[in-house]
Amino acid sequence: MKVPAETTKGAKAPAKKKNKKARAFWLKQLHTWHWVSAAISLAGMLLFAITGITLNHAASIGAEPQVVQSQGKIAPGLLRKLPSAGDGNAPLPGEVASAVAEAVRLDPAGFAADWSAEDEVYVAMPGPGRDAWVSIDRSNGNVSAEVTRRGAVSYLNDLHKGRNTGSVWFWFIDLFAAACVIFTLTGLFLLQLHARHRPSTWPLVGLSVLIPMAIALIFIH
């Protein structure tokens, strides 16, 4: 028995409408996640793009390190609060750290200390774009400190690398990377949804994969 054309057409109409509705739903979801992830990662993406260039040209960007040294002294009574020489790396006791910060304007609180030497306690305090240290003479309480700053470009480069930036920045980089992944994947799905109206879509996506792959295989040894 032959099904009338009108009946077949009527059966296809709801299915077509359903597919259109599903497409509209996913388009809306993808657009929402795409622009939200773009907004969240915008500043970070700009920072990491610029510092990617500065890192790539680090050798040609001149920077004169600025070294500042300072001297001070802490009260003899505070020396008795220092642990004896050993293999530990606990931070300075709070009271001692406060006295050091007042003496040399460099706060060692929370940084790991080197307790291995009998005559001194050494605290390294590296940070983005800088190196710093504090040394306490156990015999007389004299404090020596030095800070080396390498400029704003070095500071931003270290942010890019996550060098000496602490745990909060560490987690920020992970969250920023996740936002970039969402931004990229939602963009890929949006490309797929619009590809039939844009013939150059997949050739361009293919080039985005082939160009870095070809450079890596041919020019990097």
Disulfide bonds with the S-S distance in Angstrom:
none
